[in-house]
Amino acid sequence: MEQKQQAVIPIKLPSQLKEDLDELVRLGVFASRSEAIKFGIRLLIMMEKSQLPLSKRAEEYAYEEIKEKFERVKNVRRR
């Protein structure tokens, strides 16, 4: 199986944002900070590119992934 190359991008976050991110990881919404940040970046890119036509398959995949994450967040908040 071929591995995709990944870039390391150091970022600075306000303390409260870092704490909120850690809380989502602690609650199990995301497996790691990295997963949560990648999810947010994908969502941002998808929203920015929403005016461009996406293939139906890519659109459905993104929708299902985002829907699943939002459901996990809602379930965690209900606890």
RAKAUR-V690320 format. One record per residue. RES is the residue in three letters. PSI is psi in whole degrees, -180 to 180 (none if undefined). NEAR is the number of other ideal C-beta (glycine too) atoms within 8 Angstrom. D_LAST is the distance of its C-alpha to the last C-alpha in whole Angstrom. Layout:
RES & PSI & NEAR & D_LAST
RES & PSI & NEAR & D_LAST
//
This chain:
MET & 131 & 2 & 39
GLU & 132 & 3 & 40
GLN & 141 & 4 & 38
LYS & 141 & 4 & 37
GLN & 143 & 4 & 38
GLN & 144 & 4 & 35
ALA & 145 & 4 & 36
VAL & 125 & 4 & 34
ILE & 102 & 4 & 34
PRO & 140 & 4 & 33
ILE & 158 & 5 & 31
LYS & 135 & 3 & 30
LEU & 147 & 7 & 27
PRO & 147 & 5 & 26
SER & -42 & 6 & 25
GLN & -39 & 6 & 22
LEU & -40 & 8 & 21
LYS & -42 & 9 & 22
GLU & -42 & 8 & 19
ASP & -41 & 8 & 16
LEU & -46 & 12 & 18
ASP & -35 & 9 & 17
GLU & -41 & 8 & 14
LEU & -37 & 12 & 13
VAL & -46 & 13 & 15
ARG & -38 & 6 & 13
LEU & -8 & 7 & 10
GLY & 10 & 8 & 12
VAL & -39 & 10 & 13
PHE & 151 & 11 & 16
ALA & -25 & 5 & 18
SER & 167 & 7 & 20
ARG & -44 & 9 & 21
SER & -44 & 6 & 24
GLU & -42 & 9 & 22
ALA & -43 & 13 & 20
ILE & -42 & 10 & 23
LYS & -39 & 8 & 25
PHE & -46 & 11 & 23
GLY & -39 & 8 & 23
ILE & -42 & 8 & 27
ARG & -43 & 10 & 27
LEU & -45 & 9 & 25
LEU & -47 & 8 & 28
ILE & -43 & 8 & 31
MET & -42 & 10 & 30
MET & -41 & 7 & 30
GLU & -34 & 6 & 33
LYS & 5 & 8 & 35
SER & -20 & 6 & 33
GLN & -15 & 3 & 37
LEU & 143 & 5 & 38
PRO & 133 & 3 & 38
LEU & 151 & 8 & 36
SER & 149 & 6 & 37
LYS & -40 & 6 & 35
ARG & -46 & 6 & 34
ALA & -40 & 8 & 33
GLU & -46 & 9 & 31
GLU & -41 & 8 & 29
TYR & -49 & 8 & 28
ALA & -43 & 11 & 27
TYR & -47 & 8 & 25
GLU & -40 & 8 & 23
GLU & -45 & 10 & 22
ILE & -42 & 10 & 21
LYS & -43 & 8 & 19
GLU & -44 & 8 & 17
LYS & -42 & 11 & 16
PHE & -38 & 8 & 15
GLU & -41 & 8 & 13
ARG & -41 & 10 & 11
VAL & -45 & 10 & 10
LYS & -43 & 8 & 9
ASN & -39 & 8 & 7
VAL & -40 & 11 & 6
ARG & -24 & 6 & 5
ARG & -18 & 5 & 4
ARG & none & 4 & 0
//
